[in-house]
Amino acid sequence: MNLNDLERIGAVLHGHFLLTSGRHSDIYFEKFRLLEQPQLLTQCVQAMLAQLTGIVGQVEAVVGPTLGGVLVAYEAARQLGARALYAEREGDRRAFRRSSTLTPHTPVLLVDDVLTTGVSIREVLELLQQHRAQVVAIGVLIDRSETTPDFGAPLACAMRLPAHTYAPEACPLCQQGLPLTKRGSR
Ligand SMILES: [Zn+2]
């Protein structure tokens, strides 16, 4: 999978976008276009896991946050022959619901669809600490972070696509007079 694939399915849009953060960007990433394509998603998960060869062999459970991370966790667990667990939202934190259990010291691969600020991953890390799980690695499909955060575990991605955002007053697209499109996921 490459950038052309993401453009072809409409996951990567080019233009002049107002993000929910209030900042402007020349690229908008619509992750649901990727999540809608099981075959591409399967390839992305394969590429992500290929970077963790030698680490993921010991993984017994793959954990991902709702919504997109659930699909990634399911597919990664399927490829690894491991169990999948889903970290759902509960107030401002994450929880395993529906009586899901995780035995202490279980080797876990934490996954998500897109890494931007790393907030979701940190929420799941907190949950895994509560369960005394052993986080052996973190995997994301697309790493959009401008500076990759340090989570204290090896991090792999299928593709790195750093976001370049601008404060409105310093936006080169505004200076060119390009019309602004409002997009955002939160
Ligand atoms: Zn602008």
Residues whose N, C-alpha, C, O or C-beta is under 5 A from the ligand:
A	BS01	ZN	H24 P168 C171 L173 C174
